């Protein structure tokens, strides 16, 4: 199990804190673009949970990776192939969100590292939408807590 906390700080900085089953903690402070990173992290959660990925960002954190290692430039070396796939899919959902339009499965799969069904895309969107609503309701100075 992994406990995930995303804090909405009054100074606009975003903080991600993850507590592993063994009690160890890794965290990251995003001094710039904190709001974007919160939505990006929530999209990771939606993709990894809805599509059943076990070795995406949060899966690696649960395994004992430190946040800074997930860049692929840390002590653990390059990211596993599954984590790279997840990152590409999350990036596509972030791009779709930024475009302000919902892409068809065909449009999405034109860029995706693997083919996703319309049902899979809708499942991610539904979970992400719920997470975004929950995040929007978090009062500044408080946090959103999730488990995976």
Backbone torsions as a table, in degrees:
resi	resn	phi	psi	omega
1	UNK	NA	146.5	178.0
2	UNK	-131.5	125.9	175.1
3	UNK	-95.6	126.1	-177.1
4	UNK	-114.6	128.9	176.9
5	UNK	-125.8	127.6	175.7
6	UNK	-119.1	117.4	-175.5
7	UNK	-98.2	142.6	175.9
8	UNK	-105.9	95.8	-175.6
9	UNK	-84.7	153.5	-177.3
10	UNK	-66.6	-24.1	-179.9
11	UNK	-87.8	5.4	178.8
12	UNK	86.5	-6.9	178.3
13	UNK	-75.0	139.7	175.8
14	UNK	-100.1	141.7	177.9
15	UNK	-129.5	126.0	174.8
16	UNK	-109.3	126.4	179.7
17	UNK	-130.1	127.6	-179.0
18	UNK	-122.3	128.5	178.5
19	UNK	-112.9	120.1	-178.0
20	UNK	-80.6	167.9	-179.8
21	UNK	-57.5	-31.1	-179.5
22	UNK	-83.9	2.5	178.7
23	UNK	91.2	-9.3	178.8
24	UNK	-72.3	154.0	-173.4
25	UNK	-128.5	143.0	167.2
26	UNK	-132.7	148.5	-177.6
27	UNK	-151.3	165.1	179.8
28	UNK	-146.6	136.5	175.9
29	UNK	-108.0	129.8	179.3
30	UNK	-109.0	92.7	-177.6
31	UNK	-67.5	-29.2	178.1
32	UNK	-114.6	141.9	175.2
33	UNK	60.7	35.7	-180.0
34	UNK	-55.1	-39.5	-179.4
35	UNK	-64.0	-40.7	178.6
36	UNK	-64.1	-45.2	-176.1
37	UNK	-66.2	-31.9	175.8
38	UNK	-62.1	-45.9	179.6
39	UNK	-67.1	-37.3	177.0
40	UNK	-62.7	-46.0	179.3
41	UNK	-64.2	-38.7	177.0
42	UNK	-66.8	-33.9	175.8
43	UNK	-66.9	-39.5	174.3
44	UNK	-56.8	-47.7	-179.5
45	UNK	-58.4	-45.6	-178.8
46	UNK	-63.3	-46.6	-179.2
47	UNK	-64.0	-49.0	-176.9
48	UNK	-64.9	-39.1	-178.9
49	UNK	-75.5	-51.3	-175.9
50	UNK	-66.3	-34.4	-176.0
51	UNK	-100.3	-1.1	173.6
52	UNK	77.2	22.5	176.8
53	UNK	-71.6	138.3	-179.3
54	UNK	-108.8	-16.8	-176.8
55	UNK	-126.2	37.9	170.0
56	UNK	-83.4	-163.6	-177.8
57	UNK	-52.1	-55.4	-176.1
58	UNK	-70.5	-30.4	175.3
59	UNK	-65.1	-40.7	177.5
60	UNK	-65.6	-41.0	177.8
61	UNK	-60.8	-44.3	179.2
62	UNK	-61.9	-32.4	178.6
63	UNK	-71.9	-16.2	-179.1
64	UNK	119.6	-0.1	176.9
65	UNK	-67.7	145.3	172.1
66	UNK	-84.7	154.2	-178.5
67	UNK	-54.1	-45.2	-177.5
68	UNK	-64.8	-22.9	177.2
69	UNK	-71.6	-20.8	-176.1
70	UNK	-76.4	1.7	172.6
71	UNK	-79.9	-14.2	-176.0
72	UNK	84.5	0.9	-178.7
73	UNK	-112.7	6.0	-177.6
74	UNK	-89.1	-167.9	-176.4
75	UNK	-61.0	-26.9	-178.0
76	UNK	-82.5	-8.1	177.5
77	UNK	83.0	-158.5	-175.9
78	UNK	-61.4	153.1	177.7
79	UNK	-72.1	148.8	173.0
80	UNK	-63.4	154.6	-178.4
81	UNK	-54.6	-41.2	-179.4
82	UNK	-61.6	-40.3	179.4
83	UNK	-65.1	-37.8	177.1
84	UNK	-64.8	-40.8	178.3
85	UNK	-62.4	-45.6	179.1
86	UNK	-60.1	-44.7	-178.6
87	UNK	-60.9	-39.1	178.4
88	UNK	-66.4	-41.0	179.0
89	UNK	-66.3	-44.0	177.6
90	UNK	-60.4	-42.3	178.0
91	UNK	-59.3	-37.9	177.8
92	UNK	-66.9	-42.3	177.2
93	UNK	-64.9	-37.1	175.6
94	UNK	-63.6	-42.5	179.1
95	UNK	-65.2	-41.6	177.9
96	UNK	-60.2	-46.0	179.0
97	UNK	-59.4	-43.8	180.0
98	UNK	-65.4	-28.6	-179.0
99	UNK	-76.3	-19.9	-179.0
100	UNK	77.7	8.5	-179.9
101	UNK	-129.5	149.7	174.0
102	UNK	-90.3	126.9	-179.9
103	UNK	-83.5	150.5	172.4
104	UNK	-72.9	164.9	177.1
105	UNK	-59.9	-38.1	179.2
106	UNK	-63.3	-45.1	178.0
107	UNK	-64.1	-43.4	179.5
108	UNK	-61.2	-48.2	-177.1
109	UNK	-71.2	-14.1	174.7
110	UNK	-64.9	-20.1	-179.4
111	UNK	-119.3	-14.8	-174.0
112	UNK	-70.9	148.7	178.6
113	UNK	-74.8	-13.0	176.4
114	UNK	-149.2	159.7	-177.7
115	UNK	-81.8	126.7	176.4
116	UNK	-111.0	142.1	177.2
117	UNK	-77.8	162.7	176.1
118	UNK	-59.5	-39.2	179.5
119	UNK	-62.9	-40.0	178.4
120	UNK	-65.8	-42.1	178.9
121	UNK	-63.2	-43.5	179.2
122	UNK	-64.5	-36.7	178.8
123	UNK	-63.6	-43.8	177.3
124	UNK	-64.3	-46.9	-179.1
125	UNK	-59.6	-41.8	-179.0
126	UNK	-64.6	-46.1	179.8
127	UNK	-66.3	-44.3	178.9
128	UNK	-61.0	-42.0	178.1
129	UNK	-59.8	-42.5	177.6
130	UNK	-64.6	-42.5	178.5
131	UNK	-64.2	-41.1	178.3
132	UNK	-63.9	-38.8	177.6
133	UNK	-63.7	-44.0	178.9
134	UNK	-62.9	-42.5	179.6
135	UNK	-63.9	-41.3	179.4
136	UNK	-60.9	-31.4	-179.3
137	UNK	-80.9	-11.0	179.7
138	UNK	-71.1	128.2	179.5
139	UNK	-76.7	141.4	176.2
140	UNK	-52.7	134.1	-176.6
141	UNK	94.8	-6.6	179.8
142	UNK	-111.2	-173.9	-177.6
143	UNK	-141.7	158.8	173.2
144	UNK	-102.6	132.8	179.5
145	UNK	-116.4	134.4	178.6
146	UNK	-134.7	161.0	170.8
147	UNK	-130.7	152.4	178.7
148	UNK	-138.4	NA	NA
